[in-house]
Amino acid sequence: MSANLIQILVFIGVTAAIGLVTYLHCRGSGHRSANQTKEYFLAGGGLAWYFVAGSITLTNLSTDQLVGMNGNQMALLALWELSAVVGLFILAKVFLPVYYRYDCTTTTELLEKRYNNKHIRAVISMLFFLGSALIFCPAVIYTGSLFMQNMFGVEAPIIYISVAFAVVGAMYAIFGGLRAVAVSDTYSGVILLIMAVLVVILALYAIDFNFEGIPKERLTLIGDNDSPIPWHTLLTGMIFIQMFYWGTNQVITQRAMAAPNIKEAQKGVFAAAGIRLLIVPAIIVIPGIVSYKLYGDIGDSAYGTIVADLLPTWLSGVFAAAMAAAVLTTFNSNLNSATALYVCDVHQAYVNKEPNVPKLSGYVTILITLVSLALVLVYQNAESIINLIQQLYGLLSMPILSVFILGLLFKNVHPNAGLFAVIFGVILYALLSFEFSPIHAPFGLHFIHLMFITLITCIVSALTINWLVYKESPQIDLTPFRDQ
């Protein structure tokens, strides 16, 4: 039996096993909740803490992380994951109690209740929606396809593999809902983490634990001004990036909001933080660093290449199945969350209060899938996929975070002042961070610094407009954080 055939058979077997176990666990779950929206988007509030932890972990940890971060081939990228632990604690102790107190289905529902205005909820929802459709969905499909192409030596154009991922992922999202996504995430995640740790061990043995010959700048956790993460960015924008991603991003928080109660949700988030602290930093940088010593500077091809070289044939089939599951579940998670934002925050508010949720969600899912495929070729030309994702999402992250901060900390802030800050912030960040602008990177500032500047400017501009135009004086209001 040929090596390729063994890989394929193991791949199919593991993939089918994950699908079967997920089906058996979720069978008949559609009748557990009388609320169609809650059942489809929050699993009827029935996710145990270990499914919350597993889904949060695998939703974030996919090929865009493993391929993209290892593609930088330096230890510095571990700082994203170490600082993410802080973001998860902020989610557990600051944001989650507020979401549960206000009984939110989407994170943006909190904005409607704090600003007493449905329009600000809809606008921010559409920004999140566009982030998933234009940034994360195409990125995860592209990186997953790139990994499979490198690992199996497939000569077919990457768009063909992307279509296969997208079609299967879309079908899964349409028929599964959040419960199936979370359960599959967890089972796939256990396999993926075990295999990823094994790759780290094999990579270290491949160089006899000897890092000589690797440039020091690729081994340090203290980045200089020319590195992807200069050390001083940890003191400005990094913490707010993590606060936004883990605390307000529907794709992540939706899993924690699907637990039966706040204690179960927090337990799941803390477990996810533990995984991120103890396991994730090693698996997203060590294989890339080792690949630099073995193959040189090969960029985003590093992870797929080293896995293909080091894993035994039958194990590579298991790993490929886990990676495929990671691609599909991350893609599904973004599809499900983006659909939730449209259905709950836009369609039910402006079109039809009681739509057929599964049917409407299917149409939205198909639309996002087609857009994602169209953008795969754009991502294919990126110098570093992970840096591109972070920079693009900066257009949305700090302006959106400013609206949450204003809504949670103040009262008497007019919603239009918040919306002005969002629009102004998107334009400002684009002018500051992209090379086409005449004021690109003023004073040579890193894009993470620019995100911090954008956040502060958004908050100040909103409060100024609120005072000058709407003649309202904002007052600090900590009501959302009391009696928790």
C-alpha positions as CSV (number, residue, x, y, z in Angstrom):
1,M,0.0,0.0,0.0
2,S,1.5,3.4,-1.0
3,A,2.3,6.1,1.5
4,N,-0.2,8.5,-0.1
5,L,-3.0,6.0,0.1
6,I,-2.3,5.3,3.8
7,Q,-2.4,9.1,4.4
8,I,-5.7,9.4,2.6
9,L,-7.3,6.5,4.3
10,V,-6.3,7.6,7.8
11,F,-7.4,11.2,6.9
12,I,-10.8,10.0,5.8
13,G,-11.2,7.6,8.8
14,V,-10.3,10.3,11.5
15,T,-12.5,12.9,9.7
16,A,-15.4,10.5,9.6
17,A,-14.9,9.6,13.3
18,I,-15.0,13.2,14.4
19,G,-18.2,13.8,12.3
20,L,-19.9,10.6,13.7
21,V,-19.1,11.5,17.4
22,T,-20.4,15.1,16.8
23,Y,-23.5,13.8,15.2
24,L,-24.2,11.3,18.0
25,H,-23.7,14.1,20.6
26,C,-25.9,16.6,18.9
27,R,-28.6,14.3,17.6
28,G,-32.0,15.7,18.5
29,S,-30.6,18.8,20.0
30,G,-32.8,21.1,17.8
31,H,-35.7,20.3,20.2
32,R,-33.9,21.3,23.4
33,S,-34.8,24.9,23.2
34,A,-38.1,26.5,22.3
35,N,-36.3,29.6,21.1
36,Q,-35.1,29.0,17.5
37,T,-32.6,31.8,17.6
38,K,-31.1,30.8,20.9
39,E,-30.8,27.2,19.9
40,Y,-29.2,27.9,16.5
41,F,-26.8,30.6,17.7
42,L,-26.2,29.8,21.4
43,A,-26.8,26.1,21.5
44,G,-29.9,26.6,23.6
45,G,-27.6,27.8,26.5
46,G,-26.4,24.2,27.0
47,L,-22.6,24.2,26.4
48,A,-20.7,22.7,29.3
49,W,-17.4,24.4,30.3
50,Y,-15.2,21.9,28.5
51,F,-17.1,22.6,25.2
52,V,-16.7,26.3,25.8
53,A,-13.0,25.9,26.3
54,G,-12.6,23.6,23.4
55,S,-14.5,25.8,21.0
56,I,-12.8,29.0,22.0
57,T,-9.4,27.3,21.6
58,L,-10.0,25.8,18.2
59,T,-12.0,28.7,16.9
60,N,-8.9,30.8,17.4
61,L,-6.2,28.2,16.8
62,S,-6.5,27.2,13.2
63,T,-4.3,27.3,10.2
64,D,-4.1,31.1,10.2
65,Q,-2.3,30.8,13.5
66,L,-0.3,27.6,13.0
67,V,0.7,28.4,9.4
68,G,0.8,32.2,9.7
69,M,2.7,32.5,13.0
70,N,5.1,29.7,12.3
71,G,5.6,31.4,8.9
72,N,7.3,34.3,10.6
73,Q,9.9,31.7,11.8
74,M,10.7,33.6,15.0
75,A,9.9,33.3,18.8
76,L,8.5,36.8,19.0
77,L,5.1,35.8,17.7
78,A,4.5,34.0,21.0
79,L,3.8,37.4,22.5
80,W,0.4,37.4,20.8
81,E,-0.6,34.2,22.6
82,L,0.9,35.2,26.0
83,S,-0.9,38.5,25.9
84,A,-4.1,36.7,24.8
85,V,-4.2,35.1,28.3
86,V,-4.8,38.6,29.7
87,G,-7.5,39.2,27.1
88,L,-9.3,35.9,28.2
89,F,-9.2,37.0,31.9
90,I,-10.7,40.3,30.9
91,L,-13.4,38.4,29.0
92,A,-14.1,36.2,32.1
93,K,-14.1,38.9,34.8
94,V,-15.3,42.0,33.0
95,F,-17.3,41.4,29.8
96,L,-19.0,38.0,30.5
97,P,-20.8,39.1,33.7
98,V,-22.2,42.1,31.7
99,Y,-23.3,40.0,28.8
100,Y,-25.1,37.5,31.1
101,R,-26.6,40.3,33.2
102,Y,-28.1,41.9,30.0
103,D,-29.1,38.5,28.6
104,C,-27.3,39.1,25.3
105,T,-27.4,36.8,22.2
106,T,-24.8,38.9,20.4
107,T,-22.2,41.2,21.9
108,T,-23.7,44.1,20.0
109,E,-27.0,43.6,21.7
110,L,-25.3,45.1,24.7
111,L,-24.8,48.3,22.8
112,E,-28.5,48.7,22.0
113,K,-29.3,48.2,25.7
114,R,-26.7,50.7,26.9
115,Y,-27.2,53.4,24.2
116,N,-31.0,52.6,24.0
117,N,-30.7,52.7,20.2
118,K,-31.0,49.8,17.8
119,H,-29.1,51.6,15.0
120,I,-25.7,51.6,16.7
121,R,-26.2,47.9,17.3
122,A,-26.9,47.3,13.6
123,V,-23.9,49.4,12.4
124,I,-21.4,47.7,14.6
125,S,-22.8,44.3,13.8
126,M,-22.3,45.0,10.1
127,L,-18.7,46.0,10.8
128,F,-18.1,42.7,12.6
129,F,-19.9,40.9,9.7
130,L,-17.6,42.5,7.2
131,G,-14.6,41.6,9.3
132,S,-15.6,37.9,9.2
133,A,-16.6,37.9,5.5
134,L,-13.7,39.9,4.1
135,I,-10.9,39.1,6.5
136,F,-11.1,35.9,8.7
137,C,-13.2,33.6,6.5
138,P,-11.0,34.0,3.3
139,A,-7.8,33.9,5.5
140,V,-8.6,30.6,7.2
141,I,-9.6,29.0,3.9
142,Y,-6.4,30.2,2.2
143,T,-4.1,29.1,5.0
144,G,-5.8,25.7,5.3
145,S,-5.5,25.1,1.6
146,L,-1.8,26.2,1.6
147,F,-1.1,23.8,4.5
148,M,-2.7,20.8,2.7
149,Q,-1.0,21.7,-0.5
150,N,2.5,21.7,1.1
151,M,1.8,18.7,3.3
152,F,0.5,16.4,0.6
153,G,2.5,17.9,-2.3
154,V,-0.7,18.7,-4.2
155,E,0.0,20.4,-7.5
156,A,-3.5,21.6,-8.1
157,P,-4.1,25.4,-7.9
158,I,-4.8,26.5,-4.3
159,I,-8.3,27.8,-5.3
160,Y,-9.4,24.2,-6.0
161,I,-8.6,23.1,-2.5
162,S,-10.2,26.3,-1.1
163,V,-13.4,25.5,-2.9
164,A,-13.5,22.0,-1.3
165,F,-13.0,23.5,2.1
166,A,-15.6,26.2,1.6
167,V,-18.3,23.9,0.3
168,V,-17.9,21.4,3.1
169,G,-17.7,24.2,5.7
170,A,-20.7,26.0,4.4
171,M,-22.8,22.8,4.5
172,Y,-21.6,22.1,8.0
173,A,-22.5,25.6,9.2
174,I,-26.0,25.5,7.5
175,F,-27.1,22.2,9.1
176,G,-25.2,22.2,12.3
177,G,-25.6,25.5,14.3
178,L,-23.3,26.5,17.1
179,R,-23.8,23.3,19.1
180,A,-22.4,21.1,16.4
181,V,-19.6,23.6,15.8
182,A,-18.6,23.7,19.5
183,V,-18.7,19.9,19.9
184,S,-16.7,19.3,16.8
185,D,-14.2,22.0,17.8
186,T,-13.6,20.2,21.1
187,Y,-13.0,16.7,19.7
188,S,-10.9,18.0,16.9
189,G,-9.0,20.3,19.3
190,V,-7.9,17.4,21.5
191,I,-6.4,15.6,18.5
192,L,-4.9,18.8,17.0
193,L,-3.2,19.9,20.3
194,I,-1.7,16.4,20.8
195,M,-0.4,16.3,17.2
196,A,0.9,19.9,17.4
197,V,2.8,19.1,20.6
198,L,4.2,16.0,18.9
199,V,5.4,18.1,15.9
200,V,7.2,20.4,18.4
201,I,9.0,17.4,20.0
202,L,10.0,15.9,16.7
203,A,11.2,19.3,15.4
204,L,13.4,19.7,18.5
205,Y,14.9,16.2,18.0
206,A,15.5,17.0,14.3
207,I,18.0,19.6,15.3
208,D,19.2,17.8,18.5
209,F,17.8,20.6,20.6
210,N,20.6,22.8,19.1
211,F,19.6,26.3,18.0
212,E,23.1,27.3,16.9
213,G,23.2,29.0,13.6
214,I,19.7,30.6,14.0
215,P,20.0,34.5,14.2
216,K,19.4,35.9,17.7
217,E,16.6,38.1,16.5
218,R,14.6,35.0,15.6
219,L,15.0,33.6,19.2
220,T,14.3,36.6,21.3
221,L,11.1,37.7,22.9
222,I,12.2,41.3,23.1
223,G,11.6,42.8,19.6
224,D,13.5,45.8,18.3
225,N,11.9,48.6,16.3
226,D,12.1,46.7,13.0
227,S,10.6,43.5,14.3
228,P,6.9,42.4,13.9
229,I,6.3,43.2,17.6
230,P,8.6,45.9,19.0
231,W,8.7,45.5,22.8
232,H,7.2,48.9,23.5
233,T,3.9,47.9,21.7
234,L,3.2,45.7,24.6
235,L,2.7,48.9,26.7
236,T,0.2,50.6,24.3
237,G,-2.0,48.9,21.8
238,M,-1.4,45.2,22.5
239,I,-3.6,45.0,25.6
240,F,-6.5,46.7,23.8
241,I,-6.2,44.4,20.8
242,Q,-6.6,41.5,23.1
243,M,-9.5,43.2,25.0
244,F,-11.3,43.7,21.7
245,Y,-10.6,40.3,20.2
246,W,-11.5,38.2,23.3
247,G,-14.0,40.5,24.9
248,T,-16.2,42.0,22.2
249,N,-15.6,39.8,19.1
250,Q,-18.8,37.8,18.5
251,V,-16.9,34.8,17.1
252,I,-15.1,34.2,20.4
253,T,-17.7,35.5,23.0
254,Q,-20.5,33.6,21.4
255,R,-19.1,30.3,22.8
256,A,-18.9,31.7,26.3
257,M,-22.4,33.2,26.1
258,A,-23.8,29.7,25.2
259,A,-23.1,28.2,28.6
260,P,-26.0,27.5,31.0
261,N,-24.8,30.1,33.5
262,I,-22.0,32.6,34.2
263,K,-20.0,30.3,36.4
264,E,-19.9,27.6,33.8
265,A,-18.9,30.1,31.1
266,Q,-16.1,31.5,33.3
267,K,-14.8,28.0,34.0
268,G,-14.5,27.4,30.2
269,V,-12.8,30.7,29.6
270,F,-10.2,30.0,32.3
271,A,-9.5,26.6,30.9
272,A,-9.0,28.1,27.5
273,A,-6.6,30.6,29.1
274,G,-4.6,27.7,30.6
275,I,-4.3,26.0,27.3
276,R,-3.1,29.2,25.7
277,L,-0.5,29.8,28.3
278,L,0.9,26.3,28.6
279,I,0.6,24.8,25.1
280,V,-0.1,27.3,22.4
281,P,3.1,29.5,22.5
282,A,5.3,26.5,21.8
283,I,3.3,25.1,18.9
284,I,3.0,28.4,17.0
285,V,6.7,29.3,17.0
286,I,9.1,26.4,17.6
287,P,8.3,24.5,14.4
288,G,8.8,27.7,12.4
289,I,12.1,28.4,14.1
290,V,13.4,24.9,13.5
291,S,12.2,25.1,9.9
292,Y,14.4,28.2,9.5
293,K,17.5,26.1,10.5
294,L,16.4,23.2,8.3
295,Y,15.2,25.0,5.2
296,G,16.0,28.7,5.4
297,D,13.5,31.5,5.2
298,I,10.5,29.9,3.5
299,G,7.8,32.0,5.1
300,D,4.2,30.6,5.3
301,S,5.3,27.3,3.8
302,A,7.3,26.5,6.9
303,Y,4.7,24.6,8.9
304,G,3.3,22.4,6.2
305,T,6.8,21.5,5.0
306,I,8.2,20.5,8.4
307,V,5.1,18.5,9.3
308,A,5.3,16.6,6.0
309,D,9.0,15.8,6.6
310,L,8.9,14.8,10.3
311,L,5.6,12.9,10.8
312,P,5.4,9.3,10.0
313,T,3.0,8.6,7.1
314,W,0.0,7.3,9.1
315,L,0.4,10.1,11.7
316,S,0.5,12.7,9.0
317,G,-2.9,11.5,7.9
318,V,-4.2,12.0,11.5
319,F,-2.7,15.4,11.7
320,A,-4.1,16.4,8.3
321,A,-7.6,15.4,9.5
322,A,-7.2,17.5,12.6
323,M,-6.0,20.5,10.6
324,A,-8.8,20.1,8.2
325,A,-11.2,20.0,11.1
326,A,-9.6,23.1,12.5
327,V,-10.0,24.9,9.2
328,L,-13.6,23.8,8.9
329,T,-14.6,24.7,12.5
330,T,-12.9,28.1,12.4
331,F,-14.6,28.8,9.1
332,N,-17.9,27.5,10.5
333,S,-17.5,29.6,13.7
334,N,-17.0,32.8,11.7
335,L,-19.9,31.9,9.4
336,N,-22.2,31.1,12.3
337,S,-21.2,34.3,14.2
338,A,-21.5,36.5,11.2
339,T,-24.9,35.0,10.4
340,A,-26.0,35.6,14.0
341,L,-25.1,39.2,13.8
342,Y,-27.1,39.7,10.6
343,V,-30.1,37.7,11.7
344,C,-30.4,39.0,15.2
345,D,-29.2,42.6,14.9
346,V,-30.3,43.6,11.3
347,H,-32.9,41.3,9.9
348,Q,-35.0,40.9,13.0
349,A,-34.7,44.6,13.7
350,Y,-35.5,46.0,10.3
351,V,-37.0,43.2,8.1
352,N,-38.8,40.5,9.9
353,K,-39.0,39.9,13.7
354,E,-39.7,36.2,13.3
355,P,-37.8,34.8,10.3
356,N,-37.1,31.1,9.6
357,V,-33.7,31.2,11.2
358,P,-32.1,28.1,9.7
359,K,-33.3,29.0,6.2
360,L,-32.2,32.7,6.4
361,S,-28.9,31.6,7.9
362,G,-28.3,29.3,5.0
363,Y,-28.7,32.2,2.5
364,V,-26.3,34.4,4.4
365,T,-23.8,31.5,4.8
366,I,-23.7,31.0,1.0
367,L,-23.1,34.7,0.4
368,I,-20.2,34.9,2.8
369,T,-18.7,31.7,1.3
370,L,-18.8,33.0,-2.2
371,V,-17.1,36.3,-1.1
372,S,-14.5,34.4,0.8
373,L,-13.5,32.3,-2.2
374,A,-13.2,35.5,-4.3
375,L,-10.7,36.9,-1.8
376,V,-8.5,33.8,-1.5
377,L,-6.4,35.0,-4.4
378,V,-5.8,38.3,-2.7
379,Y,-4.5,36.6,0.4
380,Q,-2.3,34.4,-1.7
381,N,-0.2,37.4,-2.6
382,A,0.4,38.5,1.1
383,E,4.0,38.6,2.3
384,S,2.9,37.5,5.8
385,I,-0.7,36.3,6.3
386,I,-0.8,36.8,10.1
387,N,0.6,40.3,9.9
388,L,-1.8,41.2,7.1
389,I,-4.8,39.9,9.2
390,Q,-3.7,41.9,12.2
391,Q,-3.2,45.1,10.2
392,L,-6.5,44.8,8.3
393,Y,-8.5,44.1,11.4
394,G,-7.1,47.2,12.9
395,L,-9.4,49.1,10.7
396,L,-12.3,47.8,12.7
397,S,-11.0,46.8,16.1
398,M,-10.1,50.0,17.8
399,P,-13.1,52.0,16.5
400,I,-15.5,49.3,17.6
401,L,-13.8,48.9,21.0
402,S,-14.2,52.6,21.6
403,V,-18.0,52.3,21.3
404,F,-18.0,49.5,23.8
405,I,-15.8,51.4,26.3
406,L,-18.0,54.5,26.0
407,G,-21.2,52.5,26.4
408,L,-19.9,50.6,29.4
409,L,-18.3,53.5,31.3
410,F,-20.5,56.4,30.5
411,K,-24.2,57.4,30.3
412,N,-25.6,60.4,28.4
413,V,-23.5,59.6,25.3
414,H,-25.5,60.0,22.2
415,P,-25.3,57.0,19.9
416,N,-24.6,59.2,16.9
417,A,-21.5,60.5,18.7
418,G,-20.3,56.9,19.0
419,L,-21.0,56.2,15.3
420,F,-19.1,59.3,14.3
421,A,-16.1,58.0,16.3
422,V,-16.3,54.7,14.5
423,I,-16.4,56.2,11.0
424,F,-13.7,58.6,11.9
425,G,-11.5,55.9,13.5
426,V,-11.7,53.6,10.4
427,I,-10.6,56.5,8.2
428,L,-7.9,57.6,10.6
429,Y,-6.4,54.2,11.0
430,A,-6.4,53.6,7.2
431,L,-4.6,56.9,6.7
432,L,-2.1,56.1,9.4
433,S,-1.3,52.5,8.6
434,F,-1.5,51.9,4.9
435,E,1.2,52.9,2.5
436,F,-1.0,54.7,0.0
437,S,-1.6,57.4,2.5
438,P,0.5,60.6,2.6
439,I,0.6,60.3,6.5
440,H,1.5,56.6,6.6
441,A,3.3,55.6,9.8
442,P,4.0,59.0,11.2
443,F,7.3,59.1,13.1
444,G,7.9,55.5,12.0
445,L,5.3,54.3,14.5
446,H,4.4,50.6,14.5
447,F,0.8,49.7,13.5
448,I,0.1,48.5,17.1
449,H,1.0,52.0,18.4
450,L,-1.3,53.4,15.7
451,M,-4.1,51.2,17.0
452,F,-3.7,52.7,20.4
453,I,-3.7,56.2,19.0
454,T,-6.8,55.4,17.0
455,L,-8.6,54.1,20.2
456,I,-7.8,57.2,22.2
457,T,-8.7,59.6,19.4
458,C,-12.1,57.8,18.9
459,I,-13.0,58.1,22.5
460,V,-12.0,61.8,22.7
461,S,-13.7,62.7,19.5
462,A,-17.0,60.9,20.5
463,L,-17.0,62.8,23.9
464,T,-16.3,66.1,22.1
465,I,-19.0,65.6,19.5
466,N,-21.4,64.6,22.3
467,W,-20.7,67.8,24.1
468,L,-20.5,70.3,21.2
469,V,-23.2,68.9,18.9
470,Y,-25.7,67.1,21.1
471,K,-25.1,69.3,24.2
472,E,-24.9,66.4,26.5
473,S,-22.4,66.0,29.3
474,P,-21.2,62.4,29.7
475,Q,-21.3,61.0,33.2
476,I,-19.3,58.0,34.5
477,D,-21.7,55.1,35.1
478,L,-20.4,51.8,36.5
479,T,-23.8,50.2,36.8
480,P,-23.0,47.3,34.4
481,F,-20.3,46.2,36.8
482,R,-22.2,46.3,40.0
483,D,-23.8,43.5,41.9
484,Q,-22.0,40.8,40.0
